């Protein structure tokens, strides 16, 4: 477990609490089921929308496509 696991664990716990624990504390009323459903769906969507971009920047599927001239120039400039 490295330093990159901390944000994933913290955000997972936050959205788990928001979607699995907090809906149990919604006051009884006419729309309780709707409010609970909205809380669960919101937490799932927010978590997935956060996790997707976070993982894609951590493990990119495709790296930058550089032509050989650009690679040579960068190699010479960064020495």
PDB file of N, CA, C and O in Angstrom:
ATOM      1  N   UNK A   1       0.855  -1.176   0.000  1.00  0.00           N
ATOM      2  CA  UNK A   1       0.000   0.000   0.000  1.00  0.00           C
ATOM      3  C   UNK A   1       0.892   1.226   0.000  1.00  0.00           C
ATOM      4  O   UNK A   1       1.537   1.537   1.001  1.00  0.00           O
ATOM      5  N   UNK A   2       0.924   1.913  -1.119  1.00  0.00           N
ATOM      6  CA  UNK A   2       1.767   3.089  -1.255  1.00  0.00           C
ATOM      7  C   UNK A   2       0.997   4.367  -1.016  1.00  0.00           C
ATOM      8  O   UNK A   2      -0.168   4.345  -0.619  1.00  0.00           O
ATOM      9  N   UNK A   3       1.664   5.483  -1.262  1.00  0.00           N
ATOM     10  CA  UNK A   3       1.002   6.772  -1.037  1.00  0.00           C
ATOM     11  C   UNK A   3      -0.151   7.026  -2.004  1.00  0.00           C
ATOM     12  O   UNK A   3      -1.010   7.862  -1.725  1.00  0.00           O
ATOM     13  N   UNK A   4      -0.185   6.328  -3.121  1.00  0.00           N
ATOM     14  CA  UNK A   4      -1.282   6.535  -4.072  1.00  0.00           C
ATOM     15  C   UNK A   4      -2.560   5.842  -3.619  1.00  0.00           C
ATOM     16  O   UNK A   4      -3.631   6.117  -4.160  1.00  0.00           O
ATOM     17  N   UNK A   5      -2.468   4.956  -2.644  1.00  0.00           N
ATOM     18  CA  UNK A   5      -3.659   4.260  -2.164  1.00  0.00           C
ATOM     19  C   UNK A   5      -4.467   5.112  -1.195  1.00  0.00           C
ATOM     20  O   UNK A   5      -5.660   4.871  -1.014  1.00  0.00           O
ATOM     21  N   UNK A   6      -3.845   6.092  -0.574  1.00  0.00           N
ATOM     22  CA  UNK A   6      -4.538   6.900   0.438  1.00  0.00           C
ATOM     23  C   UNK A   6      -5.734   7.656  -0.145  1.00  0.00           C
ATOM     24  O   UNK A   6      -6.815   7.580   0.438  1.00  0.00           O
ATOM     25  N   UNK A   7      -5.603   8.383  -1.267  1.00  0.00           N
ATOM     26  CA  UNK A   7      -6.786   9.065  -1.801  1.00  0.00           C
ATOM     27  C   UNK A   7      -7.905   8.105  -2.200  1.00  0.00           C
ATOM     28  O   UNK A   7      -9.083   8.420  -2.032  1.00  0.00           O
ATOM     29  N   UNK A   8      -7.546   6.954  -2.720  1.00  0.00           N
ATOM     30  CA  UNK A   8      -8.567   5.983  -3.118  1.00  0.00           C
ATOM     31  C   UNK A   8      -9.311   5.475  -1.886  1.00  0.00           C
ATOM     32  O   UNK A   8     -10.538   5.376  -1.898  1.00  0.00           O
ATOM     33  N   UNK A   9      -8.579   5.156  -0.833  1.00  0.00           N
ATOM     34  CA  UNK A   9      -9.206   4.649   0.388  1.00  0.00           C
ATOM     35  C   UNK A   9     -10.082   5.718   1.035  1.00  0.00           C
ATOM     36  O   UNK A   9     -11.210   5.435   1.437  1.00  0.00           O
ATOM     37  N   UNK A  10      -9.572   6.937   1.138  1.00  0.00           N
ATOM     38  CA  UNK A  10     -10.333   8.016   1.780  1.00  0.00           C
ATOM     39  C   UNK A  10     -11.609   8.316   0.996  1.00  0.00           C
ATOM     40  O   UNK A  10     -12.687   8.409   1.583  1.00  0.00           O
ATOM     41  N   UNK A  11     -11.498   8.466  -0.315  1.00  0.00           N
ATOM     42  CA  UNK A  11     -12.684   8.760  -1.120  1.00  0.00           C
ATOM     43  C   UNK A  11     -13.668   7.595  -1.122  1.00  0.00           C
ATOM     44  O   UNK A  11     -14.880   7.811  -1.126  1.00  0.00           O
ATOM     45  N   UNK A  12     -13.170   6.383  -1.119  1.00  0.00           N
ATOM     46  CA  UNK A  12     -14.058   5.226  -1.043  1.00  0.00           C
ATOM     47  C   UNK A  12     -14.837   5.237   0.261  1.00  0.00           C
ATOM     48  O   UNK A  12     -16.043   4.987   0.268  1.00  0.00           O
ATOM     49  N   UNK A  13     -14.161   5.523   1.356  1.00  0.00           N
ATOM     50  CA  UNK A  13     -14.850   5.572   2.650  1.00  0.00           C
ATOM     51  C   UNK A  13     -15.868   6.708   2.708  1.00  0.00           C
ATOM     52  O   UNK A  13     -16.971   6.526   3.223  1.00  0.00           O
ATOM     53  N   UNK A  14     -15.505   7.874   2.186  1.00  0.00           N
ATOM     54  CA  UNK A  14     -16.426   9.016   2.203  1.00  0.00           C
ATOM     55  C   UNK A  14     -17.694   8.695   1.426  1.00  0.00           C
ATOM     56  O   UNK A  14     -18.799   8.917   1.920  1.00  0.00           O
ATOM     57  N   UNK A  15     -17.540   8.173   0.214  1.00  0.00           N
ATOM     58  CA  UNK A  15     -18.726   7.895  -0.598  1.00  0.00           C
ATOM     59  C   UNK A  15     -19.479   6.675  -0.102  1.00  0.00           C
ATOM     60  O   UNK A  15     -20.686   6.568  -0.321  1.00  0.00           O
ATOM     61  N   UNK A  16     -18.790   5.749   0.564  1.00  0.00           N
ATOM     62  CA  UNK A  16     -19.489   4.622   1.181  1.00  0.00           C
ATOM     63  C   UNK A  16     -20.378   5.108   2.321  1.00  0.00           C
ATOM     64  O   UNK A  16     -21.528   4.690   2.446  1.00  0.00           O
ATOM     65  N   UNK A  17     -19.835   5.991   3.143  1.00  0.00           N
ATOM     66  CA  UNK A  17     -20.635   6.553   4.241  1.00  0.00           C
ATOM     67  C   UNK A  17     -21.821   7.329   3.683  1.00  0.00           C
ATOM     68  O   UNK A  17     -22.940   7.197   4.178  1.00  0.00           O
ATOM     69  N   UNK A  18     -21.577   8.138   2.654  1.00  0.00           N
ATOM     70  CA  UNK A  18     -22.647   8.957   2.079  1.00  0.00           C
ATOM     71  C   UNK A  18     -23.733   8.104   1.431  1.00  0.00           C
ATOM     72  O   UNK A  18     -24.902   8.491   1.446  1.00  0.00           O
ATOM     73  N   UNK A  19     -23.379   6.966   0.868  1.00  0.00           N
ATOM     74  CA  UNK A  19     -24.357   6.174   0.138  1.00  0.00           C
ATOM     75  C   UNK A  19     -24.897   4.966   0.865  1.00  0.00           C
ATOM     76  O   UNK A  19     -25.961   4.463   0.505  1.00  0.00           O
ATOM     77  N   UNK A  20     -24.192   4.477   1.884  1.00  0.00           N
ATOM     78  CA  UNK A  20     -24.636   3.255   2.551  1.00  0.00           C
ATOM     79  C   UNK A  20     -25.065   3.475   3.998  1.00  0.00           C
ATOM     80  O   UNK A  20     -25.881   2.716   4.521  1.00  0.00           O
ATOM     81  N   UNK A  21     -24.533   4.492   4.643  1.00  0.00           N
ATOM     82  CA  UNK A  21     -24.844   4.703   6.057  1.00  0.00           C
ATOM     83  C   UNK A  21     -25.809   5.867   6.258  1.00  0.00           C
ATOM     84  O   UNK A  21     -26.787   5.731   6.994  1.00  0.00           O
ATOM     85  N   UNK A  22     -25.556   7.001   5.623  1.00  0.00           N
ATOM     86  CA  UNK A  22     -26.414   8.173   5.816  1.00  0.00           C
ATOM     87  C   UNK A  22     -27.868   7.972   5.389  1.00  0.00           C
ATOM     88  O   UNK A  22     -28.752   8.544   6.026  1.00  0.00           O
ATOM     89  N   UNK A  23     -28.164   7.194   4.353  1.00  0.00           N
ATOM     90  CA  UNK A  23     -29.583   7.003   4.012  1.00  0.00           C
ATOM     91  C   UNK A  23     -30.418   6.376   5.133  1.00  0.00           C
ATOM     92  O   UNK A  23     -31.637   6.541   5.152  1.00  0.00           O
ATOM     93  N   UNK A  24     -29.788   5.669   6.056  1.00  0.00           N
ATOM     94  CA  UNK A  24     -30.529   5.086   7.175  1.00  0.00           C
ATOM     95  C   UNK A  24     -31.023   6.154   8.147  1.00  0.00           C
ATOM     96  O   UNK A  24     -31.923   5.890   8.945  1.00  0.00           O
ATOM     97  N   UNK A  25     -30.452   7.349   8.094  1.00  0.00           N
ATOM     98  CA  UNK A  25     -30.817   8.413   9.024  1.00  0.00           C
ATOM     99  C   UNK A  25     -31.771   9.440   8.418  1.00  0.00           C
ATOM    100  O   UNK A  25     -31.996  10.495   9.011  1.00  0.00           O
ATOM    101  N   UNK A  26     -32.324   9.151   7.264  1.00  0.00           N
ATOM    102  CA  UNK A  26     -33.314  10.047   6.655  1.00  0.00           C
ATOM    103  C   UNK A  26     -34.596   9.955   7.484  1.00  0.00           C
ATOM    104  O   UNK A  26     -35.067   8.854   7.768  1.00  0.00           O
ATOM    105  N   UNK A  27     -35.167  11.103   7.878  1.00  0.00           N
ATOM    106  CA  UNK A  27     -36.387  11.051   8.690  1.00  0.00           C
ATOM    107  C   UNK A  27     -37.547  10.405   7.928  1.00  0.00           C
ATOM    108  O   UNK A  27     -37.654  10.503   6.706  1.00  0.00           O
ATOM    109  N   UNK A  28     -38.399   9.750   8.691  1.00  0.00           N
ATOM    110  CA  UNK A  28     -39.563   9.106   8.078  1.00  0.00           C
ATOM    111  C   UNK A  28     -40.480  10.164   7.496  1.00  0.00           C
ATOM    112  O   UNK A  28     -40.714  11.221   8.083  1.00  0.00           O
ATOM    113  N   UNK A  29     -40.974   9.847   6.355  1.00  0.00           N
ATOM    114  CA  UNK A  29     -41.870  10.774   5.684  1.00  0.00           C
ATOM    115  C   UNK A  29     -42.368  10.172   4.386  1.00  0.00           C
ATOM    116  O   UNK A  29     -42.083   9.021   4.056  1.00  0.00           O
ATOM    117  N   UNK A  30     -43.106  10.970   3.675  1.00  0.00           N
ATOM    118  CA  UNK A  30     -43.725  10.504   2.436  1.00  0.00           C
ATOM    119  C   UNK A  30     -42.692  10.152   1.367  1.00  0.00           C
ATOM    120  O   UNK A  30     -42.889   9.211   0.598  1.00  0.00           O
ATOM    121  N   UNK A  31     -41.596  10.901   1.319  1.00  0.00           N
ATOM    122  CA  UNK A  31     -40.593  10.720   0.260  1.00  0.00           C
ATOM    123  C   UNK A  31     -39.305  10.074   0.759  1.00  0.00           C
ATOM    124  O   UNK A  31     -38.255  10.243   0.140  1.00  0.00           O
ATOM    125  N   UNK A  32     -39.364   9.350   1.848  1.00  0.00           N
ATOM    126  CA  UNK A  32     -38.151   8.766   2.416  1.00  0.00           C
ATOM    127  C   UNK A  32     -37.445   7.837   1.423  1.00  0.00           C
ATOM    128  O   UNK A  32     -36.227   7.918   1.262  1.00  0.00           O
ATOM    129  N   UNK A  33     -38.184   6.974   0.770  1.00  0.00           N
ATOM    130  CA  UNK A  33     -37.584   6.041  -0.193  1.00  0.00           C
ATOM    131  C   UNK A  33     -36.925   6.754  -1.358  1.00  0.00           C
ATOM    132  O   UNK A  33     -35.862   6.345  -1.825  1.00  0.00           O
ATOM    133  N   UNK A  34     -37.556   7.820  -1.825  1.00  0.00           N
ATOM    134  CA  UNK A  34     -36.987   8.582  -2.938  1.00  0.00           C
ATOM    135  C   UNK A  34     -35.697   9.272  -2.504  1.00  0.00           C
ATOM    136  O   UNK A  34     -34.708   9.271  -3.238  1.00  0.00           O
ATOM    137  N   UNK A  35     -35.711   9.861  -1.306  1.00  0.00           N
ATOM    138  CA  UNK A  35     -34.513  10.549  -0.809  1.00  0.00           C
ATOM    139  C   UNK A  35     -33.378   9.551  -0.607  1.00  0.00           C
ATOM    140  O   UNK A  35     -32.231   9.842  -0.946  1.00  0.00           O
ATOM    141  N   UNK A  36     -33.686   8.385  -0.061  1.00  0.00           N
ATOM    142  CA  UNK A  36     -32.650   7.363   0.126  1.00  0.00           C
ATOM    143  C   UNK A  36     -32.081   6.907  -1.217  1.00  0.00           C
ATOM    144  O   UNK A  36     -30.869   6.751  -1.359  1.00  0.00           O
ATOM    145  N   UNK A  37     -32.944   6.697  -2.185  1.00  0.00           N
ATOM    146  CA  UNK A  37     -32.488   6.291  -3.517  1.00  0.00           C
ATOM    147  C   UNK A  37     -31.618   7.367  -4.148  1.00  0.00           C
ATOM    148  O   UNK A  37     -30.596   7.066  -4.764  1.00  0.00           O
ATOM    149  N   UNK A  38     -32.029   8.625  -3.992  1.00  0.00           N
ATOM    150  CA  UNK A  38     -31.234   9.727  -4.542  1.00  0.00           C
ATOM    151  C   UNK A  38     -29.864   9.803  -3.882  1.00  0.00           C
ATOM    152  O   UNK A  38     -28.866  10.063  -4.555  1.00  0.00           O
ATOM    153  N   UNK A  39     -29.804   9.579  -2.572  1.00  0.00           N
ATOM    154  CA  UNK A  39     -28.518   9.626  -1.875  1.00  0.00           C
ATOM    155  C   UNK A  39     -27.588   8.510  -2.342  1.00  0.00           C
ATOM    156  O   UNK A  39     -26.396   8.735  -2.552  1.00  0.00           O
ATOM    157  N   UNK A  40     -28.132   7.315  -2.501  1.00  0.00           N
ATOM    158  CA  UNK A  40     -27.318   6.183  -2.948  1.00  0.00           C
ATOM    159  C   UNK A  40     -26.831   6.409  -4.375  1.00  0.00           C
ATOM    160  O   UNK A  40     -25.646   6.232  -4.656  1.00  0.00           O
ATOM    161  N   UNK A  41     -27.723   6.795  -5.273  1.00  0.00           N
ATOM    162  CA  UNK A  41     -27.333   7.012  -6.668  1.00  0.00           C
ATOM    163  C   UNK A  41     -26.345   8.162  -6.808  1.00  0.00           C
ATOM    164  O   UNK A  41     -25.413   8.089  -7.610  1.00  0.00           O
ATOM    165  N   UNK A  42     -26.543   9.220  -6.033  1.00  0.00           N
ATOM    166  CA  UNK A  42     -25.611  10.347  -6.085  1.00  0.00           C
ATOM    167  C   UNK A  42     -24.227   9.931  -5.627  1.00  0.00           C
ATOM    168  O   UNK A  42     -23.231  10.292  -6.253  1.00  0.00           O
ATOM    169  N   UNK A  43     -24.154   9.176  -4.542  1.00  0.00           N
ATOM    170  CA  UNK A  43     -22.841   8.765  -4.053  1.00  0.00           C
ATOM    171  C   UNK A  43     -22.155   7.811  -5.026  1.00  0.00           C
ATOM    172  O   UNK A  43     -20.943   7.899  -5.223  1.00  0.00           O
ATOM    173  N   UNK A  44     -22.906   6.908  -5.633  1.00  0.00           N
ATOM    174  CA  UNK A  44     -22.311   5.983  -6.608  1.00  0.00           C
ATOM    175  C   UNK A  44     -21.806   6.749  -7.826  1.00  0.00           C
ATOM    176  O   UNK A  44     -20.690   6.513  -8.289  1.00  0.00           O
ATOM    177  N   UNK A  45     -22.619   7.662  -8.344  1.00  0.00           N
ATOM    178  CA  UNK A  45     -22.212   8.434  -9.528  1.00  0.00           C
ATOM    179  C   UNK A  45     -20.999   9.311  -9.236  1.00  0.00           C
ATOM    180  O   UNK A  45     -20.065   9.366 -10.036  1.00  0.00           O
ATOM    181  N   UNK A  46     -21.009   9.992  -8.105  1.00  0.00           N
ATOM    182  CA  UNK A  46     -19.869  10.854  -7.759  1.00  0.00           C
ATOM    183  C   UNK A  46     -18.598  10.033  -7.586  1.00  0.00           C
ATOM    184  O   UNK A  46     -17.524  10.451  -8.017  1.00  0.00           O
ATOM    185  N   UNK A  47     -18.717   8.866  -6.956  1.00  0.00           N
ATOM    186  CA  UNK A  47     -17.544   8.020  -6.754  1.00  0.00           C
ATOM    187  C   UNK A  47     -16.993   7.525  -8.089  1.00  0.00           C
ATOM    188  O   UNK A  47     -15.784   7.564  -8.318  1.00  0.00           O
ATOM    189  N   UNK A  48     -17.872   7.064  -8.960  1.00  0.00           N
ATOM    190  CA  UNK A  48     -17.417   6.559 -10.260  1.00  0.00           C
ATOM    191  C   UNK A  48     -16.825   7.690 -11.098  1.00  0.00           C
ATOM    192  O   UNK A  48     -15.814   7.497 -11.772  1.00  0.00           O
ATOM    193  N   UNK A  49     -17.450   8.871 -11.058  1.00  0.00           N
ATOM    194  CA  UNK A  49     -16.932  10.008 -11.820  1.00  0.00           C
ATOM    195  C   UNK A  49     -15.602  10.490 -11.263  1.00  0.00           C
ATOM    196  O   UNK A  49     -14.812  11.072 -12.006  1.00  0.00           O
ATOM    197  N   UNK A  50     -15.330  10.270  -9.992  1.00  0.00           N
ATOM    198  CA  UNK A  50     -14.026  10.619  -9.434  1.00  0.00           C
ATOM    199  C   UNK A  50     -13.011   9.514  -9.731  1.00  0.00           C
ATOM    200  O   UNK A  50     -11.884   9.801 -10.134  1.00  0.00           O
ATOM    201  N   UNK A  51     -13.403   8.254  -9.534  1.00  0.00           N
ATOM    202  CA  UNK A  51     -12.470   7.135  -9.663  1.00  0.00           C
ATOM    203  C   UNK A  51     -11.977   6.953 -11.097  1.00  0.00           C
ATOM    204  O   UNK A  51     -10.803   6.654 -11.311  1.00  0.00           O
ATOM    205  N   UNK A  52     -12.854   7.129 -12.074  1.00  0.00           N
ATOM    206  CA  UNK A  52     -12.459   6.951 -13.475  1.00  0.00           C
ATOM    207  C   UNK A  52     -11.307   7.848 -13.884  1.00  0.00           C
ATOM    208  O   UNK A  52     -10.265   7.345 -14.305  1.00  0.00           O
ATOM    209  N   UNK A  53     -11.462   9.171 -13.773  1.00  0.00           N
ATOM    210  CA  UNK A  53     -10.348  10.054 -14.140  1.00  0.00           C
ATOM    211  C   UNK A  53      -9.113   9.860 -13.270  1.00  0.00           C
ATOM    212  O   UNK A  53      -7.990   9.988 -13.759  1.00  0.00           O
ATOM    213  N   UNK A  54      -9.298   9.557 -12.000  1.00  0.00           N
ATOM    214  CA  UNK A  54      -8.140   9.344 -11.126  1.00  0.00           C
ATOM    215  C   UNK A  54      -7.328   8.142 -11.603  1.00  0.00           C
ATOM    216  O   UNK A  54      -6.102   8.216 -11.680  1.00  0.00           O
ATOM    217  N   UNK A  55      -7.994   7.049 -11.920  1.00  0.00           N
ATOM    218  CA  UNK A  55      -7.282   5.864 -12.381  1.00  0.00           C
ATOM    219  C   UNK A  55      -6.689   6.058 -13.777  1.00  0.00           C
ATOM    220  O   UNK A  55      -5.621   5.525 -14.075  1.00  0.00           O
ATOM    221  N   UNK A  56      -7.373   6.813 -14.626  1.00  0.00           N
ATOM    222  CA  UNK A  56      -6.855   7.032 -15.974  1.00  0.00           C
ATOM    223  C   UNK A  56      -5.595   7.892 -15.960  1.00  0.00           C
ATOM    224  O   UNK A  56      -4.734   7.723 -16.824  1.00  0.00           O
ATOM    225  N   UNK A  57      -5.466   8.800 -15.012  1.00  0.00           N
ATOM    226  CA  UNK A  57      -4.233   9.577 -14.956  1.00  0.00           C
ATOM    227  C   UNK A  57      -3.133   8.806 -14.230  1.00  0.00           C
ATOM    228  O   UNK A  57      -1.951   9.088 -14.421  1.00  0.00           O
ATOM    229  N   UNK A  58      -3.512   7.840 -13.405  1.00  0.00           N
ATOM    230  CA  UNK A  58      -2.518   7.030 -12.699  1.00  0.00           C
ATOM    231  C   UNK A  58      -1.968   5.926 -13.602  1.00  0.00           C
ATOM    232  O   UNK A  58      -0.769   5.646 -13.585  1.00  0.00           O
ATOM    233  N   UNK A  59      -2.832   5.308 -14.380  1.00  0.00           N
ATOM    234  CA  UNK A  59      -2.441   4.265 -15.337  1.00  0.00           C
ATOM    235  C   UNK A  59      -3.033   4.611 -16.699  1.00  0.00           C
ATOM    236  O   UNK A  59      -4.065   4.056 -17.076  1.00  0.00           O
ATOM    237  N   UNK A  60      -2.401   5.516 -17.446  1.00  0.00           N
ATOM    238  CA  UNK A  60      -2.988   5.913 -18.733  1.00  0.00           C
ATOM    239  C   UNK A  60      -2.996   4.750 -19.728  1.00  0.00           C
ATOM    240  O   UNK A  60      -2.071   3.940 -19.775  1.00  0.00           O
ATOM    241  N   UNK A  61      -4.054   4.695 -20.510  1.00  0.00           N
ATOM    242  CA  UNK A  61      -4.179   3.642 -21.516  1.00  0.00           C
ATOM    243  C   UNK A  61      -3.241   3.932 -22.684  1.00  0.00           C
ATOM    244  O   UNK A  61      -2.561   3.032 -23.179  1.00  0.00           O
ATOM    245  N   UNK A  62      -3.207   5.181 -23.120  1.00  0.00           N
ATOM    246  CA  UNK A  62      -2.378   5.592 -24.250  1.00  0.00           C
ATOM    247  C   UNK A  62      -1.521   6.765 -23.803  1.00  0.00           C
ATOM    248  O   UNK A  62      -2.033   7.740 -23.253  1.00  0.00           O
ATOM    249  N   UNK A  63      -0.230   6.673 -24.036  1.00  0.00           N
ATOM    250  CA  UNK A  63       0.661   7.773 -23.700  1.00  0.00           C
ATOM    251  C   UNK A  63       0.716   8.780 -24.825  1.00  0.00           C
ATOM    252  O   UNK A  63       0.070   8.598 -25.857  1.00  0.00           O
ATOM    253  N   UNK A  64       1.480   9.838 -24.639  1.00  0.00           N
ATOM    254  CA  UNK A  64       1.593  10.845 -25.696  1.00  0.00           C
ATOM    255  C   UNK A  64       2.305  10.265 -26.922  1.00  0.00           C
ATOM    256  O   UNK A  64       3.269   9.511 -26.791  1.00  0.00           O
ATOM    257  N   UNK A  65       1.826  10.619 -28.093  1.00  0.00           N
ATOM    258  CA  UNK A  65       2.412  10.153 -29.346  1.00  0.00           C
ATOM    259  C   UNK A  65       3.356  11.240 -29.871  1.00  0.00           C
ATOM    260  O   UNK A  65       2.903  12.283 -30.343  1.00  0.00           O
ATOM    261  N   UNK A  66       4.648  10.997 -29.790  1.00  0.00           N
ATOM    262  CA  UNK A  66       5.644  11.972 -30.227  1.00  0.00           C
ATOM    263  C   UNK A  66       6.359  11.461 -31.465  1.00  0.00           C
ATOM    264  O   UNK A  66       6.675  10.276 -31.579  1.00  0.00           O
ATOM    265  N   UNK A  67       6.605  12.374 -32.384  1.00  0.00           N
ATOM    266  CA  UNK A  67       7.372  11.982 -33.560  1.00  0.00           C
ATOM    267  C   UNK A  67       8.855  11.943 -33.186  1.00  0.00           C
ATOM    268  O   UNK A  67       9.259  12.571 -32.207  1.00  0.00           O
ATOM    269  N   UNK A  68       9.667  11.217 -33.951  1.00  0.00           N
ATOM    270  CA  UNK A  68      11.089  11.057 -33.611  1.00  0.00           C
ATOM    271  C   UNK A  68      11.853  12.379 -33.516  1.00  0.00           C
ATOM    272  O   UNK A  68      12.786  12.488 -32.720  1.00  0.00           O
ATOM    273  N   UNK A  69      11.479  13.377 -34.305  1.00  0.00           N
ATOM    274  CA  UNK A  69      12.161  14.675 -34.236  1.00  0.00           C
ATOM    275  C   UNK A  69      11.935  15.326 -32.880  1.00  0.00           C
ATOM    276  O   UNK A  69      12.872  15.858 -32.285  1.00  0.00           O
ATOM    277  N   UNK A  70      10.710  15.290 -32.390  1.00  0.00           N
ATOM    278  CA  UNK A  70      10.403  15.879 -31.085  1.00  0.00           C
ATOM    279  C   UNK A  70      11.140  15.145 -29.973  1.00  0.00           C
ATOM    280  O   UNK A  70      11.617  15.771 -29.027  1.00  0.00           O
ATOM    281  N   UNK A  71      11.236  13.835 -30.078  1.00  0.00           N
ATOM    282  CA  UNK A  71      11.963  13.061 -29.072  1.00  0.00           C
ATOM    283  C   UNK A  71      13.434  13.444 -29.079  1.00  0.00           C
ATOM    284  O   UNK A  71      14.040  13.599 -28.018  1.00  0.00           O
ATOM    285  N   UNK A  72      14.015  13.600 -30.267  1.00  0.00           N
ATOM    286  CA  UNK A  72      15.423  13.980 -30.371  1.00  0.00           C
ATOM    287  C   UNK A  72      15.652  15.379 -29.789  1.00  0.00           C
ATOM    288  O   UNK A  72      16.618  15.589 -29.056  1.00  0.00           O
ATOM    289  N   UNK A  73      14.780  16.329 -30.104  1.00  0.00           N
ATOM    290  CA  UNK A  73      14.915  17.695 -29.583  1.00  0.00           C
ATOM    291  C   UNK A  73      14.801  17.693 -28.060  1.00  0.00           C
ATOM    292  O   UNK A  73      15.590  18.350 -27.382  1.00  0.00           O
ATOM    293  N   UNK A  74      13.835  16.968 -27.523  1.00  0.00           N
ATOM    294  CA  UNK A  74      13.683  16.909 -26.066  1.00  0.00           C
ATOM    295  C   UNK A  74      14.899  16.266 -25.422  1.00  0.00           C
ATOM    296  O   UNK A  74      15.350  16.707 -24.365  1.00  0.00           O
ATOM    297  N   UNK A  75      15.427  15.236 -26.047  1.00  0.00           N
ATOM    298  CA  UNK A  75      16.605  14.564 -25.512  1.00  0.00           C
ATOM    299  C   UNK A  75      17.799  15.503 -25.469  1.00  0.00           C
ATOM    300  O   UNK A  75      18.556  15.496 -24.498  1.00  0.00           O
ATOM    301  N   UNK A  76      17.978  16.306 -26.501  1.00  0.00           N
ATOM    302  CA  UNK A  76      19.100  17.242 -26.542  1.00  0.00           C
ATOM    303  C   UNK A  76      18.909  18.402 -25.568  1.00  0.00           C
ATOM    304  O   UNK A  76      19.872  18.841 -24.939  1.00  0.00           O
ATOM    305  N   UNK A  77      17.691  18.901 -25.436  1.00  0.00           N
ATOM    306  CA  UNK A  77      17.427  20.055 -24.575  1.00  0.00           C
ATOM    307  C   UNK A  77      17.453  19.703 -23.097  1.00  0.00           C
ATOM    308  O   UNK A  77      17.811  20.546 -22.274  1.00  0.00           O
ATOM    309  N   UNK A  78      17.087  18.493 -22.745  1.00  0.00           N
ATOM    310  CA  UNK A  78      16.944  18.131 -21.335  1.00  0.00           C
ATOM    311  C   UNK A  78      18.210  17.514 -20.746  1.00  0.00           C
ATOM    312  O   UNK A  78      18.187  17.002 -19.627  1.00  0.00           O
ATOM    313  N   UNK A  79      19.305  17.559 -21.489  1.00  0.00           N
ATOM    314  CA  UNK A  79      20.560  16.998 -20.970  1.00  0.00           C
ATOM    315  C   UNK A  79      21.152  17.889 -19.929  1.00  0.00           C
ATOM    316  O   UNK A  79      22.210  17.578 -19.380  1.00  0.00           O
TER     317      UNK A  79
END
